[in-house]
Amino acid sequence: MTIRVFVVDDQDLVRTGTAMVIDAQDDMAVVGEARDGLDALAGLARVSADVVLMDVRMPRLDGVETTRRLLAGGGPKVIVLTTFDLDEYAFAALRAGASGFLLKDAPADELVAAVRTVHAGDAVIAPSTTRRLLDHVAPTLPRPAGPGVQLTEREREVLRRIAAGETNAEIAGRLYMAEGTVKTHVGRILAKLGLRDRVQAVIWAYEHGYARTGGPGPHA
C-alpha cells in the first residue's frame, strides 16, 4: 500500500525538499502541497491523504488551528514539523490531535520512519525533541484537582512508562509482562481516559502529574 502524504509549509524550499524525500520512497507518494492552513484545508478537501506533514507557524491559518479543524472531521493523521524544539505552538498542535512532532532538520530516515509509524496507527513520541518539549511545557500546566477516572495500580505504572517514551516491548521487559498484556493495558488506559493515541496519553500524563520528576502521579 502506498502511503499518501500531504506537505504543508510556508517555506518553498523546505516544502519542496520534504516532498522530494517522501516521493523518493517506494511506499510513499506526495498527493498535494500547501503554503498555509487555508490552502491545506482546501487541498485536502479535494485529495485523499493518509498523513499530513504540518508546519505549525504559518500565515493566515497556523498549523495548530489547521490540525484542529482537520481532525475534527476525522481527517488524516498529522505530524507536526517545526524549527524550534521548544515550541509551544507544536505542543498546542499535539494537544489538538497531532500524532507526532519532529524538527524540520530531522534526518530524512527519521522523517520517513515517522510517517510509516503514524500511518501504521502508532504515534511518534520517542524522539528527544518531543520529550524536551513536554519537559519544557509541563511546569506551566495547571495541576488538575484529580483525573476523575479509576486506573488500577498496574495501569498507572504502564501510563508512567508511556509518559517516559517507552515502547510496549520496553514496558513489557521492565514490568515483567508479555507484550500482548501491555497492549491490553494501553488500550484500557486510552479507553478510560477517552484518549485517541499514545501522544494524547503522554500529554495527559504530564498534565496530571504522572510524568513529573519525583512524582508518583495521583491515585485515582
SVG drawing of the C-alpha trace seen along z (x, -y; Angstrom):
<svg xmlns="http://www.w3.org/2000/svg" viewBox="-16 -36 36 49">
<polyline fill="none" stroke="black" stroke-width="0.4" points="0.0,0.0 1.3,-3.5 1.2,-6.0 -0.4,-9.2 1.3,-12.3 0.3,-15.9 3.0,-18.5 2.2,-21.9 4.9,-24.6 5.1,-28.3 8.8,-28.0 9.0,-26.8 12.5,-25.3 11.5,-23.3 8.3,-22.1 9.9,-21.1 12.8,-19.3 10.4,-17.4 8.3,-16.4 11.3,-15.1 12.3,-12.9 8.8,-11.5 8.5,-10.8 11.9,-9.1 10.4,-6.3 9.0,-3.2 6.0,-3.1 5.1,-6.8 3.7,-9.4 3.1,-13.2 -0.6,-13.8 -0.5,-17.6 1.3,-20.6 0.1,-23.8 1.7,-27.1 -0.6,-27.7 -3.5,-26.2 -6.3,-27.6 -4.7,-26.2 -4.1,-22.9 -7.8,-22.6 -8.9,-23.4 -6.4,-20.9 -7.3,-18.1 -10.9,-18.6 -10.0,-17.6 -7.5,-14.8 -7.3,-11.9 -4.2,-11.7 -3.1,-9.3 -0.6,-11.5 -0.1,-15.3 3.3,-16.8 2.2,-20.1 4.3,-23.2 3.0,-25.0 4.0,-28.6 2.3,-29.9 0.5,-33.0 -3.3,-33.2 -4.0,-30.0 -1.4,-28.3 -0.8,-24.6 -2.5,-24.4 -5.9,-25.6 -5.5,-23.7 -4.8,-20.5 -7.8,-21.1 -10.2,-21.7 -8.7,-18.8 -9.1,-16.2 -12.5,-17.5 -13.8,-15.9 -11.9,-12.7 -9.2,-13.7 -5.8,-12.1 -3.0,-11.7 -0.9,-14.8 2.9,-15.0 4.0,-18.5 7.1,-20.0 8.8,-23.0 12.1,-24.8 12.3,-25.0 12.4,-22.0 10.8,-24.1 7.9,-25.4 4.6,-26.0 2.9,-26.0 4.0,-22.4 2.7,-21.5 -0.7,-23.1 -0.8,-21.1 -0.2,-17.9 -3.0,-18.8 -5.2,-19.4 -4.6,-15.9 -1.4,-15.7 0.2,-12.2 3.8,-13.3 6.4,-16.1 9.7,-16.4 12.2,-19.1 12.4,-20.3 16.1,-19.5 15.5,-15.9 17.4,-13.3 15.5,-12.0 15.3,-8.5 13.8,-9.8 11.1,-11.6 10.1,-8.7 10.2,-6.4 7.8,-8.8 5.4,-8.7 5.4,-4.9 4.9,-4.8 2.0,-7.2 0.4,-5.5 0.6,-2.2 -1.6,-3.6 1.1,-4.4 2.4,-7.8 5.8,-9.4 6.7,-10.2 10.1,-8.8 12.4,-11.5 14.2,-13.5 12.7,-16.7 9.2,-15.6 10.4,-14.8 12.2,-18.1 9.1,-20.0 6.9,-18.3 9.5,-18.8 9.6,-22.5 5.9,-23.0 4.8,-20.7 5.8,-23.1 3.5,-25.7 0.5,-23.5 -2.2,-23.9 -2.5,-20.9 -6.0,-19.5 -7.7,-18.6 -8.0,-15.0 -8.2,-12.9 -11.8,-11.7 -11.1,-8.2 -10.3,-4.9 -7.0,-3.5 -5.6,-0.3 -2.1,-0.5 -0.8,1.6 -2.4,-0.8 -0.9,-3.8 2.6,-2.2 2.1,-1.5 1.0,-5.1 4.1,-6.4 6.2,-4.2 4.3,-5.5 5.0,-9.1 8.7,-8.2 8.6,-7.4 9.0,-3.6 7.6,-1.2 5.3,1.7 8.3,4.1 10.3,1.9 7.4,1.7 7.0,5.4 10.6,6.0 10.6,3.5 7.4,4.8 7.9,8.5 4.8,8.8 4.0,10.2 3.9,7.6 0.3,8.5 -0.6,7.8 1.0,4.4 -1.1,3.7 -4.2,4.7 -3.3,2.3 -2.6,-0.5 -6.0,0.0 -7.8,-0.1 -5.9,-3.3 -6.8,-5.1 -10.5,-3.9 -10.8,-5.0 -9.2,-8.4 -11.1,-9.0 -7.8,-9.4 -7.0,-8.6 -3.4,-7.5 -0.1,-7.5 0.7,-11.1 -2.5,-12.2 -1.7,-9.7 1.7,-11.3 0.2,-14.8 -2.5,-13.7 0.2,-12.1 2.1,-15.4 -1.0,-17.4 -2.0,-15.2 1.4,-14.7 2.3,-11.2 5.4,-12.3 6.7,-15.0 10.1,-14.4 9.9,-12.5 6.1,-12.5 4.2,-9.2 1.1,-10.7 -2.4,-11.0 -4.1,-7.9 -7.5,-7.8"/>
</svg>
